Amino acid sequence: MLIDGQFIAISEAQYDHARKQLELPSDFHLVEATALLHHDTGNGIAHIPLPAGFVVAAFEDRQGHRRYGVVTLTPQPQ
């Protein structure tokens, strides 16, 4: 997957963990991610770098509905 122009390999466990952090059903798929949070302050856009390991992720279902959230791509130990 491309994250901020860099190819990042994401395992199935990382993918599932990211989806579960947002409490999304299994029909949602990760379609975009960025390590920059873009916030409209009313006076312009602030670009806020997230801590290492965190991304703003966009998940989409088959009907095109999107859900966004900040997740970590590191799976938790079982």
Secondary structure, DSSP 8 states (H G I E B T S, - for coil): -EETTEE----HHHHHHHHHHTT--TT-EEEEEESEEEEE-SSSEEEEE--TTEEEEEEE-TT--EEEEEEE-S----
